[in-house]
Structure formats: C-alpha cells, structure tokens
C-alpha cells in the first residue's frame, strides 16, 4: 500500500496534504509513504523533515501510488500520471465543474471530495471545511487590522483616549464566529448578522451584538444540514436596509457568506461601501465564489473613496503552516476509514455513509448523485 503526497501545482496554493506527524501515523498503519520533493516548503516543512518521519522523497511519487493525498483536485497532466484505480483524497471543488469531474472519472481514479463530508459526529475530525474556515475567520481580522490605519482596542493614555474600532461580521458560520472571537480579543466592539436563528445565541455568547430582521421567515431560515437557506426577495430587502444603516457606522466589515454550490450572495453594495468613512476596511472571504461585496477584486486590495476592499483568495493558505497541520489531520482521519488496521491493507467499505457521501468518481464514472451527468441521472 503506497501513499503519495504531491506538491500542489497551483502556484497560489501554499498548503500540503501531509505533515511529518501524519506521515508517522501512516507508516504505523503499514503504508509506504512517498512525498514529492518540495511539497511542504511553502508550509515550512523541509524534505528532511519528511524523511525523518519515515517517508521517501521522490521527484514524481504518484506513478504507482495506491493512494494520493493532495489539497486541490488533480487536473490535466496530473491525471495522466495516476494509475487507474488509484484513490485520490482532497478538496475537489466539484460544484459547477462538470468537465473537471468528468475528466477524473475518465482517468479511472477513485476521487473522494472531502468538502462533501456529512455533518455527523463521526465525521467532525475529518471536516476540512470547518478547520480551514476557522483559520480564514481569524486571518480575516488580522488582514483587516493590518489594512486599518488605527488601533482596534480602546486605549486610555496621557495623550488622550483612543476609541475602540467597530467591527461588523456578516455570516456567523465557522469563519464568522472565529472572526468575532478574534476581533473581540483584539478589543474591538463587535456586531454580527446571520440568517440562521441559531446563530444569534452563538454570536451573543462571544460577546457580540446580533443584528437581524427577526421575523417569521428568519425563524425558519436554516436547512436540516445546518446551512443557511436562500431568503426571499422581501426579506433580503428588509435585511439590506437594516444592514445598510448599520454599515455606515462601522470601521471594519468582514463578509463570510457562502451557500454550497451557488455563487456567493451579494451582501454589500457599492452604495454601502461609499457610505463608510474613509479609512474603513471591508474584507470579503467569499471572493472565490464571486464575492459578497460589490467591487471586490480577487487577490487585491481595492480602494474606493478611501475605503479599502480586501479580496484575498485562499485565505487559509495565508497561514500555510497551521492550515496544513489541521488539513493533514483531517485527511489522515479519513484515510483511516479506508485501511484495515489488522491486515494493514486497503479495505474500503462502500456502504459506510461517509464513504458514500464523499465518493465522487469510481470505475470510470461519476458516482455521486449530485454530480452525475444529467443523461446518466
């Protein structure tokens, strides 16, 4: 059983799918681990760190690998190097990527998309979306503070009092809650909004004030899986009016709203940005799905009338060492499901609900019901 860890081909991807810690655990499971040369450099992990943990370092370790671990899905030349039947584990970003998913099926690989994990207790240790979103929420506040030309906490000095910055977090999922907690730790006055009723208690437990139109539609605005529902046009208009008035008074706005498989909802208009004081900052964590903020540009800080709009992609990758550490642990927890610990061999239980939920391609076809071609469905 050979496990390969590759160097990500995307120039903007700084994370790696295994660390020396998880390599040791894989070796203990009976795996032979090969790491592509330089795979961990952007995360601060040297090739010698991997060899000390029991891995071999190779220029191209995937040719005969049974399992390939990576951060992003394989594409183009990467696919041609994988042997048929190889298991590939990573974040496949399948939504709206029919041709990329079909290409993986045609390559004959077994692709597991970790972002499709079911929200069950047993899968929490494998939850890549949560581990990476948590870091994104933290980093959003750090990036905002760096772009903001003032201090965040209130300071009482002999020269005078510095007022605390006002931070508004839009979306109180994993990223939003971490942003709230981080901004509070830095001494800001924090408010937050979300369309899910359960978020109100979570926001207030972190010491922030909850802002929302709390009508009957709001009370039913959460799916069984815990995600936000798309709201009616009428509710959106009422919420937008409330938010527009609130944003005028804020120093920093952080948007985190994403719906699985859909473009990011537009939360902040140009007029809202224009209403903010010069020197204010808006950080958009949804830029990879089109952005929550009108006027945001990917991988850029755009200034509009003195207001900075920050739109970095792959925000977890801006904390590469920590992001890789957590992601690698998520990946290893999933990998353990595929291995029989007694015989130390691959033993995939295709009836396991976690396996069923994450299997994207197998035996030359797209097997996940949400991504099958319409003709096959």
Secondary structure, 3 states (H helix, E strand, C coil): CEEEECCCCCCCCCCCCCCHHHHHHHHHCCCEEEEECCCCHHHCCCHHHHHHCCCEEECCCCCCCCEEEEEECCCCHHHHHCCCCCEEEEECCCCCCHHHHHHHHHCCCEEEEHHHCCCCHHHHHHCHHHHHHHHHHHHHHHHHHHHCCCCCCCEEECCEEECCCEEEEECCCHHHHHHHHHHHHCCCEEEEECCCCHHHHHHHHCCCEECCCCCHHHHCCECCCCCECCCCHHHHHHHHHHHHHHHCCCCEEEECCCCCCCCCCCCECHHHHHHCCCCCEEEECCHHHCCCECCCCCCCEEEECCEEEECCCCHHHHHHHHHHHHHHHHHHHHHHHCEECCCCEECCCCCCHHHHHHEEEECCEECCCCCCCCCCC
